[in-house]
Amino acid sequence: MIRAPIVIRMTTSGSSATGLVPVHVGQHTPNRDHLADAEEARPTRRQRRSALVEPGVEWQKLGVEPRWLGMETSDCAAALDPSVFYGRGADELERFLAGVRGRDETALVIATVGDADDDSSRSVLSQNDTSVILPGVRNLINGRRLPGGTRPALAADLDPPDRDLGKRLLNRPADAPWWALNLSGVTGSPGAGGPVITYAPEGELRPILVDALGDPVVAVWSPPTGDQRWYIVPNAIDWSGVVDWLISQALPAYVPNALRRARSPQFVDPDLQTQAELTARHALADMTARHAEEKARLEDDLQRAQAAGETTRYGLLYGTGKELVDAVNAVLTAAGFTTVNLDEELGGTKSADLLATVERERRLVEIKSASGNASEDLLGDLQRHLATWPELRPHEPVAGGALIVNHQHRREPFQRSLQVYSRPEFVAGLTVPVIGTRVLFDWWRVSDWASIRAAVLGPTTPTAGHAPPPPATSGPPAPGNEPRSRWRRWRRERTG
């Protein structure tokens, strides 16, 4: 490969200003005013202007001395968006990696993938939209743009610095794009002809953030030698936050000597500390570790609780058919009933949807849905099933049944009536309990299992057919009094 000529403009001393950590930035200095430099720096039609050259990155405030293209990089502690192409940063990248090897340190690199402003369709011959070429030009990390609305999650078993980076990147704007990442070898042809060569992928790509399918969208690549850490992050990031992470988290964990050399205030040399300082610092570190562990445990508990509750919550409030039956089944089971799905056991619709048993009490449970007001005819199905049950299971007598209806499910939950039926003459003649899923939901979310059992087993007051009012609690508000904005927000988040 022929190398294009490059002019290296060295700094006067090659050393960092006191307290500032030298970091290679794979861009031309933002304030160049020479005409030739300006022409050279002008992006082509397919190039994007890097946010690294924008005034929003306050380098000195972050404790960094940026080393742009044309500056010395062999003493740099890390590299941001370097290039492997000659004439566009390959020399600076090589000097950076050589300097790191000479000091027997780990090379930290942060590279962006993708272009947030380019939403054009990819070639039908390629599964990927973009790539990051790794040193040696034998391996690359491909990126495939994911659909809008992708919401990544933290991968498991992350080191504290990588977990912190993942949390920072989760704060990107909701409409910012993500790319699914994969590691592959480069395929190329020898310059003098000959067979095509495909290199096997080398190293390990460890996920930090993953999409819903488990594919990495933020990851760190390390070669087999383990002496480099290439953090692959999406385009359109807050570089100030990422640079702050580099100085405060990554360098102290992986390249602490770089902070020592620069006399960075982020680094405290334990060999120069008094015993009192060390004792206090260790106690603080232990407390921080305990807090981080407890926080991670509680976050995991919250994620599991949300995952467990989401299906039931949505099924009760908006579900129809099997989705609604499964949600009611989950609620009755949680309330202490043993349930049998009769459609699955008997086949078809020979009887009610569920047989619910608690202690020695059995009830047939018919489950219906209605986008508007519930039809009074819905009760006929339950009455017919009660009449035919002795023929189906003569040795399992039932003492009655219950009709559970998700009515007015096209309305927001706070707009629905709590009672399924309101015509006084019809309600007065009911002989089985009729329960709206809106009321059932309120019992379920506060774990009021006693009210659920009492409602399904049958009323004990003259108001037959009405679901008992939800219990008064000091915690959640009474049904129908919840703030409307909360329901709207939950509905909006659930439907995307």
Wavefront OBJ file of the C-alpha trace (Angstrom):
o trace
v 0.000 0.000 0.000
v 1.378 3.422 -0.982
v 1.373 5.894 1.855
v 0.287 9.415 1.114
v 2.728 12.043 2.417
v 1.858 13.553 5.758
v 3.345 16.506 7.585
v 3.725 15.972 11.321
v 3.496 19.269 13.218
v 5.045 18.472 16.558
v 4.285 20.250 19.773
v 7.212 22.155 21.216
v 7.961 19.715 24.008
v 5.744 16.671 23.435
v 4.749 16.744 27.104
v 1.341 17.440 28.551
v 0.494 20.540 30.483
v 0.596 19.880 34.227
v -2.612 18.161 35.344
v -3.914 17.607 31.799
v -3.929 14.104 30.319
v -2.792 13.952 26.658
v -5.394 12.210 24.474
v -5.154 11.648 20.720
v -8.171 12.972 18.785
v -8.407 11.665 15.221
v -9.463 15.020 13.769
v -7.709 18.131 12.506
v -7.431 20.923 15.012
v -10.659 22.982 14.949
v -8.956 26.402 14.731
v -6.724 25.873 11.699
v -6.857 28.910 9.477
v -4.445 28.040 6.687
v -6.233 27.758 3.338
v -4.594 24.461 2.395
v -5.420 23.028 5.778
v -9.002 24.180 5.424
v -9.308 22.487 2.038
v -7.773 19.322 3.465
v -10.117 19.382 6.467
v -13.270 20.065 4.441
v -15.474 16.962 4.730
v -16.449 15.138 1.587
v -20.070 14.549 0.647
v -20.149 11.237 2.509
v -18.175 12.422 5.535
v -19.828 13.804 8.630
v -18.372 16.596 10.709
v -17.227 15.101 13.986
v -18.703 16.478 17.209
v -15.161 16.275 18.613
v -14.304 19.531 16.830
v -17.369 21.346 18.091
v -16.954 23.942 20.861
v -19.178 21.959 23.245
v -16.285 19.743 24.418
v -14.476 21.671 27.166
v -11.196 19.801 27.090
v -9.304 21.588 29.840
v -12.274 21.544 32.182
v -12.414 17.779 31.667
v -8.688 17.478 32.435
v -7.630 16.638 28.869
v -5.044 18.032 26.462
v -6.311 17.091 22.976
v -3.625 15.991 20.518
v -5.034 16.558 17.039
v -3.805 15.152 13.725
v -0.258 16.291 13.125
v 0.637 16.360 16.840
v 2.724 13.952 18.888
v 0.702 10.946 20.063
v 3.252 8.473 21.417
v 2.763 9.731 24.990
v -1.051 9.876 24.812
v -3.119 7.988 27.355
v -6.015 7.175 24.996
v -7.351 7.804 21.489
v -10.735 9.109 20.316
v -12.004 8.138 16.860
v -8.566 7.351 15.374
v -8.131 6.318 11.744
v -6.219 3.440 10.148
v -5.964 5.242 6.778
v -2.667 6.850 5.841
v -2.843 10.561 5.358
v -5.900 10.672 7.624
v -4.461 9.585 10.957
v -2.776 6.198 10.564
v 0.653 7.588 11.517
v -0.692 9.153 14.680
v -2.516 5.915 15.580
v 0.627 3.846 15.018
v 2.711 6.180 17.201
v 0.060 6.020 19.931
v -0.026 2.207 19.897
v 3.777 1.972 19.777
v 4.077 4.299 22.771
v 1.580 2.237 24.745
v 3.456 -0.985 23.935
v 6.748 0.601 24.990
v 5.269 1.483 28.387
v 3.639 -1.974 28.717
v 0.230 -0.389 29.213
v -3.259 -0.940 27.825
v -4.313 1.098 24.810
v -7.723 2.685 25.405
v -9.603 3.675 22.249
v -13.126 5.035 21.819
v -14.479 4.700 18.277
v -17.900 5.673 16.948
v -19.913 3.621 14.505
v -22.650 4.771 12.138
v -23.995 8.135 11.055
v -27.125 9.381 12.787
v -27.903 11.715 9.873
v -27.715 9.002 7.214
v -30.904 6.912 7.122
v -30.546 5.767 3.511
v -31.156 2.113 2.649
v -28.160 -0.193 2.661
v -27.065 -2.227 -0.330
v -28.978 -5.431 -0.979
v -25.581 -7.161 -1.145
v -24.638 -6.183 2.408
v -26.148 -6.904 5.785
v -24.269 -3.997 7.362
v -24.487 -0.222 7.074
v -21.122 0.799 8.485
v -17.939 -0.545 10.042
v -14.916 0.317 12.172
v -11.621 -1.024 10.829
v -9.300 -2.292 13.545
v -5.482 -2.045 13.620
v -3.743 -4.325 11.150
v -6.666 -3.945 8.710
v -7.561 -7.618 9.074
v -10.557 -7.261 11.355
v -13.465 -4.902 11.484
v -16.555 -4.332 13.581
v -19.686 -4.061 11.480
v -22.764 -2.058 12.366
v -26.332 -2.728 11.217
v -28.741 0.125 11.892
v -31.638 -0.948 14.092
v -35.258 0.199 13.809
v -36.330 3.412 15.485
v -37.477 3.015 19.062
v -34.835 0.426 19.968
v -34.244 0.503 23.723
v -31.021 -1.243 24.774
v -30.302 -2.668 28.204
v -27.134 -3.276 30.201
v -25.362 -6.563 29.554
v -24.682 -8.892 32.465
v -21.455 -9.176 34.486
v -19.912 -5.829 33.566
v -16.853 -4.310 35.216
v -17.717 -1.097 37.118
v -16.187 1.251 34.478
v -17.994 -0.481 31.611
v -21.276 -0.493 33.536
v -20.883 3.244 34.152
v -20.294 3.876 30.436
v -23.380 1.847 29.557
v -25.545 3.856 31.944
v -24.279 7.126 30.484
v -25.069 6.017 26.941
v -28.564 4.912 27.941
v -29.261 8.616 28.469
v -28.939 9.359 24.746
v -32.039 10.986 23.196
v -34.916 8.548 22.694
v -34.812 9.038 18.907
v -31.024 8.532 18.610
v -30.245 5.505 16.396
v -28.421 2.332 17.445
v -26.396 -0.177 15.445
v -26.134 -3.906 16.123
v -22.443 -4.847 16.208
v -20.567 -7.924 15.057
v -16.889 -8.813 14.621
v -15.661 -10.175 11.296
v -12.503 -10.700 9.302
v -11.630 -8.629 6.244
v -11.904 -10.154 2.774
v -9.506 -8.825 0.147
v -7.578 -9.648 -3.000
v -3.768 -9.583 -3.275
v -2.486 -6.588 -5.173
v -0.704 -8.765 -7.779
v -3.695 -11.017 -8.327
v -4.391 -14.397 -6.857
v -7.105 -15.954 -4.765
v -9.293 -13.901 -2.470
v -8.167 -13.959 1.156
v -10.601 -13.882 4.074
v -9.092 -13.411 7.492
v -10.640 -15.093 10.503
v -11.953 -12.676 13.122
v -9.569 -12.253 16.030
v -10.079 -11.140 19.590
v -13.261 -10.801 21.594
v -16.185 -8.387 21.289
v -17.820 -8.121 24.726
v -21.214 -6.405 24.928
v -21.910 -3.468 27.237
v -25.399 -2.605 25.966
v -27.583 -5.105 24.093
v -30.815 -4.822 22.127
v -33.949 -6.886 22.695
v -32.442 -9.799 20.731
v -29.235 -9.810 22.764
v -27.047 -8.299 20.030
v -24.438 -5.790 21.266
v -25.009 -2.127 20.427
v -22.151 -0.871 22.614
v -19.188 -3.171 23.109
v -15.483 -3.375 23.889
v -13.103 -5.263 21.588
v -9.815 -6.722 22.828
v -7.223 -8.479 20.643
v -5.840 -11.895 21.640
v -2.882 -10.141 23.294
v -5.269 -8.277 25.587
v -3.245 -5.049 25.404
v -5.967 -2.929 23.746
v -9.545 -1.988 24.659
v -11.536 -0.544 21.754
v -14.857 0.830 22.958
v -17.336 0.881 20.077
v -20.107 3.411 20.709
v -22.853 4.795 18.439
v -22.625 8.093 16.627
v -24.476 11.049 18.166
v -23.136 10.813 21.696
v -22.368 13.417 24.325
v -18.598 13.535 23.959
v -18.203 15.582 27.135
v -19.820 12.781 29.132
v -17.738 10.110 27.395
v -14.475 12.026 27.910
v -15.414 12.540 31.563
v -15.937 8.767 31.825
v -12.532 8.182 30.218
v -10.720 10.363 32.762
v -12.712 9.482 35.877
v -13.446 5.780 35.268
v -11.535 4.073 32.462
v -8.029 5.454 32.980
v -7.969 4.944 36.777
v -9.088 1.326 36.239
v -6.994 0.351 33.216
v -4.135 2.880 32.783
v -3.529 4.542 36.167
v 0.094 5.382 35.304
v -1.146 7.764 32.609
v -2.812 9.867 35.296
v 0.308 9.657 37.471
v 2.539 10.927 34.662
v 0.238 13.874 33.969
v -0.142 14.607 37.696
v -3.867 14.537 37.104
v -6.041 15.488 40.067
v -8.085 12.387 39.208
v -5.219 10.185 40.413
v -4.180 9.746 44.008
v -0.925 7.818 44.515
v -1.434 5.459 47.478
v 2.340 5.364 48.058
v 2.236 9.060 48.998
v -0.774 8.907 51.319
v -0.760 8.932 55.130
v -2.246 6.031 57.062
v -5.249 8.189 58.035
v -5.853 9.092 54.388
v -5.596 5.452 53.302
v -7.961 4.276 56.047
v -10.575 6.872 55.159
v -10.171 6.223 51.440
v -10.553 2.443 51.844
v -13.631 2.908 54.035
v -15.143 5.197 51.416
v -14.302 2.733 48.645
v -15.903 -0.130 50.601
v -19.044 1.936 51.182
v -19.193 2.875 47.495
v -18.794 -0.773 46.490
v -21.563 -1.849 48.880
v -23.806 0.903 47.568
v -23.111 -0.079 43.957
v -23.812 -3.738 44.728
v -27.040 -2.911 46.560
v -28.118 -0.534 43.806
v -27.433 -3.157 41.139
v -29.444 -5.721 43.124
v -32.382 -3.348 43.524
v -32.252 -2.398 39.840
v -32.345 -6.084 38.922
v -35.291 -6.598 41.290
v -37.087 -3.672 39.650
v -36.457 -5.005 36.151
v -37.763 -8.453 37.113
v -40.824 -6.947 38.792
v -41.550 -4.795 35.740
v -41.075 -7.717 33.369
v -43.351 -9.912 35.489
v -46.027 -7.244 35.851
v -46.107 -5.846 32.346
v -47.826 -8.783 30.658
v -50.500 -9.090 33.346
v -51.062 -5.325 33.542
v -51.492 -4.922 29.806
v -53.625 -8.062 29.503
v -56.057 -6.935 32.217
v -56.449 -3.381 30.949
v -56.240 -3.762 27.165
v -56.234 -7.486 26.368
v -58.772 -9.593 24.519
v -59.009 -13.309 23.814
v -56.162 -15.496 25.051
v -54.115 -12.507 26.227
v -56.941 -11.491 28.574
v -57.578 -15.058 29.776
v -53.875 -15.544 30.565
v -53.790 -12.280 32.539
v -56.872 -13.195 34.605
v -55.428 -16.671 35.147
v -52.194 -15.124 36.498
v -54.156 -12.886 38.890
v -56.334 -15.705 40.233
v -53.294 -17.918 40.725
v -51.549 -15.135 42.637
v -54.671 -14.763 44.794
v -54.449 -18.399 45.887
v -56.722 -20.167 43.388
v -55.770 -23.362 41.648
v -56.867 -22.859 38.060
v -57.513 -25.096 35.073
v -57.780 -23.726 31.538
v -60.894 -25.554 30.399
v -60.539 -24.595 26.737
v -57.181 -26.392 26.671
v -58.274 -29.355 28.803
v -61.707 -30.009 27.255
v -60.936 -28.659 23.805
v -62.808 -25.844 22.094
v -65.406 -23.883 24.046
v -67.323 -26.700 25.715
v -67.319 -24.887 29.037
v -66.130 -21.672 30.718
v -62.615 -20.353 30.299
v -61.313 -21.332 33.748
v -62.119 -23.597 36.640
v -60.925 -21.812 39.775
v -60.580 -23.679 43.082
v -59.626 -22.406 46.521
v -59.829 -24.725 49.508
v -62.984 -26.767 48.664
v -64.779 -24.079 46.692
v -64.981 -24.386 42.894
v -66.165 -21.736 40.484
v -66.493 -21.553 36.717
v -64.966 -18.320 35.425
v -66.096 -16.886 32.091
v -63.886 -14.108 30.696
v -65.103 -11.610 28.100
v -64.059 -8.306 26.556
v -65.962 -5.391 25.066
v -64.555 -2.283 23.442
v -67.546 -0.312 24.663
v -70.268 -1.027 27.215
v -70.674 -4.725 27.957
v -73.698 -6.437 26.464
v -76.076 -8.069 28.951
v -76.043 -11.126 26.682
v -72.521 -11.961 27.907
v -74.043 -13.439 31.036
v -75.842 -16.082 28.976
v -72.624 -17.965 28.169
v -71.765 -18.404 31.854
v -75.308 -19.523 32.698
v -75.225 -22.093 29.896
v -71.835 -23.433 31.083
v -73.132 -23.741 34.646
v -76.118 -25.728 33.355
v -74.004 -28.177 31.311
v -71.164 -28.594 33.815
v -72.702 -31.574 35.652
v -72.664 -33.499 32.377
v -68.973 -32.734 31.791
v -67.612 -33.246 35.308
v -70.252 -34.890 37.509
v -67.674 -35.703 40.205
v -66.438 -32.087 40.434
v -69.493 -30.029 41.369
v -69.212 -26.237 41.287
v -71.053 -23.883 43.627
v -71.433 -21.155 41.029
v -69.489 -19.018 38.630
v -68.132 -15.551 37.975
v -68.141 -13.350 34.896
v -65.015 -11.209 34.412
v -65.248 -8.538 31.721
v -62.658 -6.157 30.280
v -65.206 -3.565 29.177
v -64.621 -0.150 27.597
v -61.027 -1.237 26.896
v -60.616 1.361 24.159
v -60.866 4.076 26.793
v -58.091 5.064 29.134
v -58.425 3.106 32.397
v -59.329 6.173 34.476
v -62.252 6.892 32.104
v -63.933 3.500 32.498
v -66.872 2.778 34.773
v -66.023 0.518 37.687
v -69.224 -1.492 37.375
v -69.702 -3.642 34.290
v -73.490 -3.246 34.291
v -75.509 -0.261 35.497
v -79.188 -0.948 34.605
v -80.829 -1.374 38.048
v -83.356 -4.006 36.982
v -80.660 -6.179 35.408
v -78.224 -5.780 38.302
v -80.925 -6.670 40.833
v -81.531 -9.982 39.061
v -77.913 -11.121 38.885
v -77.184 -14.416 40.622
v -73.404 -14.531 39.929
v -70.687 -11.953 40.548
v -69.703 -9.774 37.597
v -66.224 -8.222 37.941
v -64.607 -5.611 35.738
v -60.906 -6.087 35.011
v -60.333 -2.426 35.905
v -61.342 -3.236 39.497
v -59.506 -6.575 39.384
v -56.384 -4.689 38.322
v -56.545 -2.383 41.346
v -56.767 -5.314 43.729
v -53.929 -7.109 41.942
v -51.510 -4.176 41.943
v -51.771 -3.792 45.760
v -51.797 -7.589 46.363
v -55.285 -7.522 47.909
v -55.836 -11.240 47.430
v -58.683 -11.409 49.965
v -60.864 -9.043 47.909
v -60.173 -11.034 44.744
v -61.157 -14.321 46.426
v -64.288 -12.775 47.922
v -65.336 -11.300 44.574
v -64.886 -14.545 42.612
v -66.488 -16.794 45.237
v -69.563 -14.591 45.330
v -71.046 -11.563 47.086
v -72.242 -11.725 50.649
v -74.372 -8.567 50.427
v -77.705 -7.787 48.630
v -75.745 -6.007 45.864
v -75.359 -9.221 43.879
v -73.551 -8.824 40.593
v -71.588 -5.794 41.667
v -67.893 -6.141 42.275
v -67.096 -5.033 45.844
v -65.428 -1.644 45.948
v -61.621 -1.722 46.011
v -60.167 -1.576 49.523
v -59.119 1.750 50.951
v -55.363 1.872 51.310
v -52.931 4.500 52.408
v -50.685 3.705 49.465
v -52.101 3.671 45.901
v -54.989 6.064 45.181
v -58.520 4.768 44.900
v -59.595 3.613 41.404
v -60.694 6.428 39.167
v -58.708 9.033 41.114
v -55.268 8.366 39.634
v -53.636 11.302 37.861
v -54.629 11.165 34.225
v -51.140 12.051 33.062
v -49.776 8.876 34.628
v -52.204 6.658 32.742
v -51.490 8.494 29.511
v -47.737 8.218 30.052
v -47.906 4.491 30.817
v -50.122 3.850 27.791
v -47.784 5.888 25.553
v -44.675 4.049 26.781
v -46.360 0.649 26.439
v -47.506 1.219 22.877
v -44.249 2.990 21.837
l 1 2 3 4 5 6 7 8 9 10 11 12 13 14 15 16 17 18 19 20 21 22 23 24 25 26 27 28 29 30 31 32 33 34 35 36 37 38 39 40 41 42 43 44 45 46 47 48 49 50 51 52 53 54 55 56 57 58 59 60 61 62 63 64 65 66 67 68 69 70 71 72 73 74 75 76 77 78 79 80 81 82 83 84 85 86 87 88 89 90 91 92 93 94 95 96 97 98 99 100 101 102 103 104 105 106 107 108 109 110 111 112 113 114 115 116 117 118 119 120 121 122 123 124 125 126 127 128 129 130 131 132 133 134 135 136 137 138 139 140 141 142 143 144 145 146 147 148 149 150 151 152 153 154 155 156 157 158 159 160 161 162 163 164 165 166 167 168 169 170 171 172 173 174 175 176 177 178 179 180 181 182 183 184 185 186 187 188 189 190 191 192 193 194 195 196 197 198 199 200 201 202 203 204 205 206 207 208 209 210 211 212 213 214 215 216 217 218 219 220 221 222 223 224 225 226 227 228 229 230 231 232 233 234 235 236 237 238 239 240 241 242 243 244 245 246 247 248 249 250 251 252 253 254 255 256 257 258 259 260 261 262 263 264 265 266 267 268 269 270 271 272 273 274 275 276 277 278 279 280 281 282 283 284 285 286 287 288 289 290 291 292 293 294 295 296 297 298 299 300 301 302 303 304 305 306 307 308 309 310 311 312 313 314 315 316 317 318 319 320 321 322 323 324 325 326 327 328 329 330 331 332 333 334 335 336 337 338 339 340 341 342 343 344 345 346 347 348 349 350 351 352 353 354 355 356 357 358 359 360 361 362 363 364 365 366 367 368 369 370 371 372 373 374 375 376 377 378 379 380 381 382 383 384 385 386 387 388 389 390 391 392 393 394 395 396 397 398 399 400 401 402 403 404 405 406 407 408 409 410 411 412 413 414 415 416 417 418 419 420 421 422 423 424 425 426 427 428 429 430 431 432 433 434 435 436 437 438 439 440 441 442 443 444 445 446 447 448 449 450 451 452 453 454 455 456 457 458 459 460 461 462 463 464 465 466 467 468 469 470 471 472 473 474 475 476 477 478 479 480 481 482 483 484 485 486 487 488 489 490 491 492 493 494 495 496
